[in-house]
Amino acid sequence: MTTTINTIVVDDEPLALDLVRSYVEQTPYLTLIDSFDNAKAAFERIQQGGIDLIFLDIQMPGLSGLTLMKSLQGQNAPKVIFTTAFDKYAIDGFKLSAVDYLLKPFDFDEFLSAAAKARNLIDLERAAVNNASAPQQVSSEPAQDEDYFFVKSEYKLVRINIPEIIYIEGLKDYIKIYLENQPKPVLTIYTMKDIEARLPSPQFQRVHRSFIINIYYVRGIDRNLILLSDDAKVPMGDSYRQHFLDVINNKTI
C-alpha cells in the first residue's frame, strides 16, 4: 500500500498554483506540505528535506523550473512533474528524468495519471530501501536448475523467465527487462551489476554501460550496433567491444 507522498507545488501564476494545490489535496496518497510562487523559495524548503514530489512550473521569473531541477539531481532528489503552458520544454524536462509533463490547461484526470506514475516510482524505491537489510529476493548465486526469478514491478511480483530475456537496459536506479513476445518491458529497481551477476554467462553479455544482451537473440552486428530480435538495436560500448566479439567469434563457423 502506498504511504504518504510529501508534495510541494511551485508556480508563479496564482490561479495555476491554487488549482494544483486543490488537485493535490483531493488525492489521498499526496500530502501537501507547502506551495511557492518562486523557485528560490521552493529550493530553500527542499534543502530542508522530507519532500518526495514537486509539481513544478518551468517558466518563472528569476530561477526557472528547469534550473531548479538541475540543482536537485541525485539519488535522493524529489520526483518532479512539470506543469507548463509551453510544450517546447518537454524534451528538456524528460532529459532531466522528469516523471511526467502536464501541459496547461490540464484536468484532474490528467493530474491523477501523472501522480500515479510518480507513486509507482516512489513505491519501488521505498520497497528497495525497506528490503535492503533483508535477504535479496533474487539470489546472486542461484541453483543451476533455476531458469527464472521474480522481480517487484508495479505492485506485483513478476516472473522473469531467463531464456526469454532479449536484453536489459539500465536507467539510473532502475532496469528495464525486455522479454520475447511482450510489447512492454518490465521496470524494476535493480542495479546492472546485481542483475549481471544473476544471469548465466556466456549467454548474457554486458555490451555497454547501460545494456546487457542475450546472445541467443543476436541477429547481426552493424558497426557499433547489435541487432536483436523484435527489431531492437543496442549500442556496443568501446570498452566491452573486444570481449563481446571474442564471445561471438567462438560461435562463428
C-alpha positions in Angstrom: 0.0 0.0 0.0 1.3 3.4 -0.9 2.4 5.5 2.1 2.2 9.3 2.2 4.0 11.2 -0.6 5.0 14.6 0.7 4.4 17.1 -2.1 5.0 20.8 -2.8 3.7 22.9 -5.7 5.7 25.7 -7.4 4.1 28.1 -9.8 4.2 31.9 -10.2 0.6 32.1 -11.5 -1.8 32.4 -8.6 -4.7 30.6 -10.3 -2.5 27.7 -11.5 -1.0 27.4 -8.1 -4.4 27.2 -6.4 -5.6 24.7 -8.9 -2.7 22.3 -8.5 -2.9 22.7 -4.7 -6.6 21.7 -4.8 -5.7 18.6 -7.0 -3.0 17.5 -4.5 -5.5 17.9 -1.6 -8.0 15.7 -3.5 -5.5 12.9 -4.0 -5.5 10.5 -1.0 -1.8 9.5 -1.2 -0.5 13.0 -1.7 0.1 15.3 1.3 0.5 19.0 0.5 3.5 20.3 2.6 3.7 23.8 1.1 3.4 25.8 -2.1 5.6 28.5 -3.6 5.3 31.2 -6.2 9.0 31.2 -7.0 11.7 28.5 -7.4 14.2 30.1 -5.0 11.9 29.8 -2.0 11.0 26.2 -3.1 14.7 25.3 -3.3 15.3 26.5 0.3 12.4 24.3 1.5 13.6 21.3 -0.5 17.0 21.6 1.1 15.4 21.0 4.5 14.5 17.5 3.3 11.3 15.4 3.5 9.9 16.3 0.1 9.1 13.4 -2.2 7.4 15.1 -5.2 7.3 18.5 -6.8 4.7 19.8 -9.2 6.9 22.4 -10.9 6.2 25.2 -13.4 9.0 25.8 -15.8 8.9 29.4 -17.0 9.1 31.6 -13.9 10.9 34.9 -13.2 14.4 34.5 -11.8 15.1 30.9 -11.2 13.3 28.7 -13.8 11.9 25.3 -13.1 14.4 23.6 -15.3 17.3 25.2 -13.5 15.8 24.2 -10.1 15.5 20.6 -11.2 19.1 20.6 -12.5 20.2 21.6 -9.0 18.3 18.7 -7.5 19.9 15.9 -9.4 21.0 13.0 -7.2 20.0 9.7 -5.7 17.6 11.1 -3.1 16.2 14.0 -5.2 12.5 14.5 -5.2 10.5 13.4 -8.2 9.4 16.2 -10.5 6.2 16.6 -12.6 6.4 19.7 -14.8 3.4 21.9 -15.2 3.7 24.4 -18.0 1.9 26.2 -20.8 4.7 25.6 -23.2 5.2 22.2 -24.9 8.6 23.3 -26.3 10.2 22.4 -22.9 9.0 18.8 -22.9 12.2 17.3 -24.3 14.4 19.3 -21.8 12.2 18.1 -19.0 12.4 14.4 -19.9 16.2 14.7 -20.4 16.3 15.6 -16.7 14.3 12.5 -15.9 11.1 14.2 -15.0 8.3 11.8 -14.1 5.8 13.5 -16.4 4.9 16.7 -18.2 1.4 18.3 -17.7 0.5 20.9 -20.4 -1.7 23.7 -19.2 -4.7 23.7 -19.0 -4.9 20.1 -17.7 -7.8 18.5 -15.8 -7.9 16.3 -12.7 -7.8 13.0 -14.7 -4.5 14.1 -16.4 -3.2 15.2 -13.0 -4.0 11.8 -11.4 -2.4 9.9 -14.3 0.9 11.8 -13.8 0.7 11.5 -10.0 0.2 7.7 -10.3 3.4 7.4 -12.3 5.3 9.2 -9.5 3.6 7.0 -6.9 4.8 3.9 -8.8 8.4 5.0 -8.9 8.4 6.2 -5.2 6.8 2.9 -4.1 9.5 0.9 -5.9 12.3 3.0 -4.3 10.8 2.7 -0.9 10.4 -1.1 -1.3 14.1 -1.3 -2.3 15.1 0.7 0.8 12.9 -1.4 3.1 14.3 -4.6 1.7 18.0 -3.5 1.8 18.8 -5.3 5.0 16.6 -8.3 4.2 17.7 -11.3 2.1 17.6 -10.4 -1.6 14.5 -11.6 -3.5 16.8 -12.9 -6.2 19.9 -14.8 -5.1 23.1 -13.8 -6.8 24.1 -17.5 -6.7 21.1 -19.4 -7.9 20.8 -23.2 -8.2 21.9 -24.4 -11.5 18.5 -25.7 -12.5 16.8 -22.4 -11.9 15.8 -20.7 -15.2 13.6 -17.9 -13.8 13.4 -15.4 -11.0 10.9 -12.8 -9.7 11.1 -9.1 -9.5 8.8 -6.4 -8.0 7.1 -4.2 -10.6 4.1 -2.0 -10.2 2.8 -3.6 -7.0 3.2 -7.1 -8.3 5.8 -9.9 -8.3 6.5 -10.6 -11.9 8.1 -13.9 -13.1 11.1 -13.4 -15.4 11.9 -16.5 -17.5 15.7 -16.2 -18.2 15.6 -17.8 -21.6 13.0 -15.2 -22.8 15.1 -12.2 -21.9 16.2 -10.4 -25.1 18.1 -7.6 -23.4 18.2 -5.4 -20.3 18.6 -1.6 -20.2 19.9 0.2 -17.2 18.2 3.6 -16.2 19.8 5.2 -13.2 18.3 3.2 -10.2 16.1 1.0 -12.4 16.4 -1.6 -15.1 14.0 -2.4 -18.0 13.8 -6.1 -18.8 12.8 -6.7 -22.4 11.2 -10.1 -23.0 10.3 -12.2 -26.0 6.6 -11.7 -27.2 5.9 -9.0 -24.6 5.3 -5.5 -26.0 6.3 -3.6 -22.8 9.4 -4.1 -20.8 9.3 -4.9 -17.1 10.5 -2.0 -15.0 12.0 -2.7 -11.6 14.5 -1.3 -9.1 17.8 -3.3 -9.6 21.4 -2.4 -10.4 23.1 -3.5 -13.6 25.9 -5.1 -11.5 23.5 -7.2 -9.5 21.4 -8.4 -12.4 24.5 -9.1 -14.4 25.7 -11.4 -11.6 22.4 -13.2 -11.6 22.4 -14.1 -15.3 24.3 -17.1 -16.8 27.4 -16.5 -18.9 28.3 -16.5 -21.7 24.7 -16.5 -22.7 24.3 -13.0 -21.3 26.9 -10.3 -22.1 27.4 -6.8 -20.9 27.9 -4.9 -24.2 27.5 -1.3 -22.9 27.4 0.5 -19.6 23.6 0.5 -19.9 22.9 -2.7 -21.8 23.1 -6.5 -21.2 22.0 -8.8 -24.1 21.1 -12.4 -24.6 23.4 -13.6 -27.4 20.9 -16.1 -28.5 18.8 -13.2 -29.8 21.6 -11.6 -31.7 20.7 -11.3 -35.5 23.8 -9.4 -36.5 26.2 -6.6 -35.9 26.2 -3.3 -37.8 29.3 -1.3 -36.9 28.6 -0.2 -33.3 25.0 -1.5 -33.2 24.0 -5.0 -32.2 20.8 -6.1 -34.0 18.5 -8.2 -31.9 15.1 -9.9 -32.3 11.9 -7.8 -32.3 13.9 -5.2 -34.3 15.7 -4.0 -31.3 19.1 -2.3 -31.7 21.6 -2.0 -28.8 24.8 0.1 -28.8 28.1 -1.6 -28.3 30.5 0.3 -25.9 34.1 0.6 -26.8 35.3 -1.0 -23.5 33.0 -4.0 -24.0 33.6 -4.5 -27.7 36.5 -6.8 -27.8 35.3 -9.3 -25.2 31.9 -9.4 -26.9 33.4 -10.0 -30.3 35.5 -12.8 -28.8 32.4 -14.5 -27.5 30.7 -14.1 -30.8 33.7 -15.4 -32.7 33.6 -18.6 -30.6 30.1 -19.2 -32.1 31.3 -18.4 -35.7 31.7 -21.3 -38.2 
